[in-house]
Amino acid sequence: MGIFDEIKKKLSHEFIDIVEWLDYTDDTIVHRFERYQNEIKNNAKLIVREGQTAVFINEGQLADVFTPGTYTLNTKNLPILTTLKGWKYGFDSPFKAEVYFVNTHLFTDEKWGTKNPITLNDERFGLVEIRAFGTYAFKINDAGKFIIDIVGTDANFTNFEINEHLKSLISTRFTDTIGEANLPIELYAANTSELSETCLEVMQPEFNSVGISLEKFFIENVSMPEELKKEIFEYSRIDKLDLDKLTKFKTAKAIEAAAANEGGTAGAGMGMGMGFVLAQQMGGMMNPMSSQPKATLPQQNTPVAPPPMPVQVQYFYASNGQQAGPVSFDRLKALFANRTINRDSLIWKQGMADWTALKDIEELKSFLGGSTPPPLPGN
């Protein structure tokens, strides 16, 4: 660069009397206003647009901060810089200071996620691993603190440069919050809204300490290994289903499937059985006398139909103020064993006039132990 080019550069910057920043990007957080040797002309105009804050730095020290508006730069509008410089009667043009424009609008849809699985200790499944990811939104709420603590002398600071720091902070605080929640493993995915609000409250002070406000925080998904997910689903079904009803249902479905399979052995056997029954019924209708037993003939062994299955008593029970059931006797005993219900829980079955405590129902007293018979009468 020749001497005349240097002179042109100096003159073109020295006579700039408008200090402003037009942001044509979506990711710039801080932009330093460039001019020759950081010189600003006396009575220059400072234009700060909506969504911006202008920060003056003098020799690495925070000076004046300007919110949106138009200002004339002189000792009246630069009280802190005037004090730092020791100007008593105004200052000569040009004066030196670094001017940083800070973007204060909301940065949305920033991604976060756990880099490594989080290990948790679940009471039923032992040590398990989960992952989580989501989005967050932030904005700069203290421009001076943000520049001093984070930006430093960077002339063009973007959200990419701060995102890695914020993601690490979020991942650490999220892990702490999840660990302290101590929920059953399947409830983390079902309570993402509540966990998101809790994480937002926990992380907010950390963000504020560097001049950033965490505006929104969302957990979009909490995932776990597929093997664990299948195990949880099976455990949930077994815990909710009546095993007696489930067995009967599967038996009925198996019989139905065998009957529908006409080409198979089971279908053929069932078809033959039904044929024999129909043949016997038709023969009885055509020859009523043959159905009467003869005294001279020995009695033949005929198939005897089994008695009807005993109707199993179904019980309703109260748990956490809610009615549940019906369940079988064995299922009710299992609920008592795993402390879902206790001796004072209210029970009702068909034929009872009102709900009664378990300990007062005769056939359920066996749950309580103590099978010693009462003393004989007269002793």
Salt bridges, closest charged atoms under 4 A:
GLU14 OE1 - LYS10 NZ 2.44
GLU20 OE1 - ARG49 NH2 2.94
GLU34 OE2 - ARG32 NE 3.09
ASP109 OD1 - LYS111 NZ 3.23
ASP122 OD2 - ARG124 NE 3.60
GLU164 OE2 - LYS167 NZ 3.93
ASP176 OD2 - ARG173 NH1 3.51
GLU186 OE1 - ARG124 NH2 2.62
GLU206 OE2 - ARG173 NH2 2.64
GLU226 OE2 - LYS229 NZ 3.47
ASP239 OD1 - ARG331 NH2 3.77
ASP244 OD2 - LYS248 NZ 3.50
ASP344 OD1 - LYS359 NZ 3.21
GLU362 OE1 - LYS365 NZ 3.46
GLU363 OE2 - LYS349 NZ 2.60
